[in-house]
Amino acid sequence: MEEAEAMEEAEAMEEAEAMELEYNIVTWNPTHTSRYVSVEELVDVYGQIRGSESADITWNNGGDHVLIVSVGEDTATVSLLQDATWYWLEVSPETELIEIELCGQEAFVPKGAIAPRRLGLEILLGAHDFPRLFREYAWREQ
């Protein structure tokens, strides 16, 4: 009986730890990797990402509200899912399409959706207050 209780306790601890690992970081270059980090680890990990890795950080994947930040060398693109609609973070009204690397592949995004890298981290850290993010930042429907 004690062994079964110990296993249950270990499973409960694993579940609690998994809930704390809120951000999925996927890199595409030179190889595909995926790992989860907590909000406490995010700042350090974000700072260590090299632009050549083509990293994407997702919060709440599969949920009603989702954030995806694609991290470049000095830039980031931010996608937000709200009310079944995807939006780009808009830092300027420029609509010219610019080629970037997104998920390890070439992609075209509006020039006005290319944000300073630090802004990507700022948005990720605010993920728990979606109404504020949607209200305080400009968003463009994708």
C-alpha positions in Angstrom: 0.0 0.0 0.0 2.8 2.4 0.8 4.3 1.9 -2.7 1.0 2.8 -4.4 0.7 5.9 -2.3 4.3 6.9 -3.1 3.6 6.4 -6.8 0.4 8.5 -6.6 2.3 11.3 -4.8 5.1 11.2 -7.4 2.5 11.5 -10.2 0.8 14.4 -8.5 4.2 16.2 -8.1 4.9 15.6 -11.8 1.5 17.1 -12.7 2.2 20.1 -10.5 5.6 20.6 -12.1 4.2 20.3 -15.6 1.6 23.0 -14.8 4.4 25.3 -13.8 6.2 24.8 -17.1 4.1 27.2 -19.1 6.2 28.1 -22.1 7.1 25.7 -24.9 10.3 26.7 -26.6 10.9 25.1 -30.0 14.0 25.7 -32.0 14.4 24.6 -35.6 18.1 25.2 -36.4 20.5 23.4 -36.5 18.1 20.7 -35.2 14.6 20.6 -34.0 14.3 20.7 -30.2 11.4 21.3 -27.8 11.3 22.0 -24.1 9.1 23.6 -21.5 10.2 26.3 -19.1 8.5 28.2 -16.2 7.9 31.9 -16.1 10.8 32.1 -13.7 13.1 30.6 -16.2 11.8 32.5 -19.3 13.8 35.7 -19.0 17.1 33.9 -18.8 16.2 31.4 -21.5 14.9 34.1 -23.8 18.1 36.1 -23.4 20.2 33.0 -24.4 18.3 32.3 -27.7 20.4 33.0 -30.7 18.6 34.4 -33.8 20.0 31.6 -35.9 18.0 29.0 -33.9 14.7 30.1 -35.4 13.0 29.8 -32.0 9.3 29.9 -31.3 7.9 30.3 -27.8 4.3 29.3 -27.3 2.1 29.9 -24.3 -1.2 28.0 -23.8 -1.0 26.0 -27.0 -4.4 24.5 -27.8 -6.2 26.9 -25.5 -8.8 29.7 -26.3 -6.1 32.3 -25.8 -2.7 31.5 -27.3 0.6 33.5 -27.7 3.4 32.6 -30.1 6.6 34.6 -30.2 9.1 33.9 -33.0 12.5 35.2 -31.9 15.1 36.6 -34.3 18.5 38.1 -33.6 17.2 41.6 -32.8 13.5 41.2 -33.6 10.4 39.2 -32.7 7.0 38.5 -34.3 4.1 38.0 -31.9 0.9 36.1 -32.8 -2.1 36.2 -30.5 -5.3 34.0 -30.7 -8.3 35.8 -29.3 -12.0 34.8 -29.9 -11.0 32.3 -32.6 -9.0 35.0 -34.6 -5.3 35.2 -35.0 -3.6 38.6 -34.8 -0.1 40.0 -35.3 1.3 42.5 -32.7 1.4 45.7 -34.7 4.3 48.1 -34.0 3.7 50.2 -37.1 1.0 50.4 -39.8 3.4 49.3 -42.6 1.9 46.6 -44.7 4.8 45.7 -47.0 5.6 42.0 -46.7 9.0 41.1 -45.4 10.7 37.7 -45.5 11.7 36.2 -42.2 12.4 32.8 -40.8 9.4 31.4 -39.0 9.3 27.9 -37.5 12.5 27.1 -39.4 11.0 28.1 -42.8 10.8 31.2 -44.9 7.7 33.2 -44.3 6.3 36.7 -45.2 4.9 39.0 -42.5 3.8 42.6 -42.6 6.8 44.9 -41.9 4.7 46.5 -39.1 4.5 43.2 -37.3 8.2 42.9 -36.8 8.8 44.1 -33.3 12.0 44.7 -31.2 13.1 41.5 -29.6 12.5 42.8 -26.0 8.9 43.4 -26.8 8.4 39.7 -27.5 9.5 38.9 -24.0 7.3 41.7 -22.6 4.2 40.2 -24.2 5.1 36.7 -23.1 5.5 37.8 -19.5 2.0 39.4 -19.7 0.3 36.3 -21.0 -1.8 35.7 -17.9 -3.7 39.0 -18.4 -5.0 38.6 -22.0 -7.6 41.4 -21.7 -4.8 43.9 -20.8 -2.6 42.7 -23.7 -5.4 43.1 -26.1 -6.3 46.5 -24.8 -2.8 48.0 -24.3 -1.1 46.9 -27.5 -2.1 47.3 -31.2 -3.1 44.1 -33.0 -3.6 43.4 -36.7 -5.8 40.5 -37.9 -3.7 37.9 -39.8 
